[in-house]
Amino acid sequence: MAAKENNDNTVLAEATGKRRRYEVLVKDFYHDIFRYAYWLCKSRPLAEDLTQETFMRAWRAFDSLQSEAAAKAWLFTILRRENARLYEKFQPELDDIDEYEAGLPDTHRVEPDQQMEMHLLYKAMQKLESEYREPLVLQVIGGFSGEEIATMLDLNNNTVMTRLFRARNKLRALLDTDDYQEGG
Amino acid sequence: MKKMNDKEFTERLWANPRDTSPDFLQVLEQDETRRQECQDALRFEELLDNALRLPAPSADLEKRLLRIPEATRPVELPLRIAANEDSFIRRMLPVAAVLLVALGLGIYLQPDSNSALAHDLFSHVYAETPYMNPDGSYTLDDVNTRMVAVLGAHLEASPATEALQVSFVKDCFVASQIAMHLVLHGDMGDVNVMLLPERVSASEFSISDEQFNGIVAPAAQGTLVVIGNKQEPIREYRNLLSSNLGWEY
């Protein structure tokens, strides 16, 4: 009886610990996962669904997470697979909403004269080809190194660094064009 | 340490303005002009980082994610997955999860994948329920406008389909597909209908948990899911919807 009670307590403690670790994972990474999901699919509602699906799969496979240090890369990989599955056969027609109008987060952090530049940069990112956008998003949002990005995208490190360099140059060029066209 | 020429410096700077490699930092330390270029790159990087924060997620996204362990708690075991309307198959189906092929009937059952699908479907319903609007009201035209755009499917207009009281219409990501999720006012409460663009099973099967019964049925090239409270006549909804469902492509 005592042994069974001890076993039950152990099981309960493990379940509680697992739940707490999952909650920490959500709090630490959900925002970055959402941001990455958005720049993969460019739809806010779909990005939220992808985020939800990612964490659902993560919870189900939680015991396979080898260390908390690997958690971020693990989540990003799950998300990339879900996104790939999504677009395998059918590309849905999604609302063409200017989601910039959904509002800037933390607007008190952004100087008013920078907000126009941010708007232009946001638009420029929308136009950037995916081969440049994806490694850039992984670096800026995910904080991954060139080697890590190379592994995730199945490229070599030199290709990744070249694409990152070209991505920023293209954005700066698009920014200058838009700036000119908007009379800025 | 090998000197870094201008081309190499520019390429490294704009590939990663936050490069902290010792050789890169040393170059910055030794050259005022390059330090200035680095400051420009870092200002651009800050703008980029802020631009990539757009748009913000819904305020309740974090809460929804934290509820996932609750929403995906194990359903009543054993999960009841029954082949419908065929008592011969029901007698032959073993309790353990095995692959069964019925020659001649061509029925192919994968209990493990059906269990996983049932989990996905119920989890989605539980996760979405707090965000449904019971006072919502959508016409058949409203539903079809969204369904055609997202799914390439529509419901044929008829007195029966036009009489459906739809309170929720949303494209959702469920079972690894973009699906349409509708909520109808049923006799015993909400009836959740999900239309998936792909077939997930060759034949219809039933699912259930403590609260709901459900049907997962092939519908042309896709899948129709109907989930309702225990006493809800969900087969009537299945019949109505599957016989009025048209796929554009």
Interface residues (C-beta under 8 A of the other chain):
Chain A: R19 Y22 E23 V26 K27 Y30 H31 F34 R35 Y38 W39 R44 P45 L46 A47 E48 D49 L50 T51 Q52 E53 F55 M56 W59 R60 E82 R85 L86 K89 F90 P92 E93 L94 E99 Y100 A102 G103 L104 P105 D106 R109 V110 Q114 E117 M118 L121 Y122 M125 V137 Q139 V140 I141 G146 M161 T162 L164 F165 R168 N169 L171 R172
Chain B: E11 R12 W14 A15 N16 F44 E45 L47 L48 D49 N50 A51 L52 R53 L54 P55 A56 P57 S58 L61 E62 R64 L65 L66 I68 P69 T72 D120 S123 A127 A149 V150 L151 G152 K170 D171 C172 F173 V174 S176 Q177 I178 P197 E198
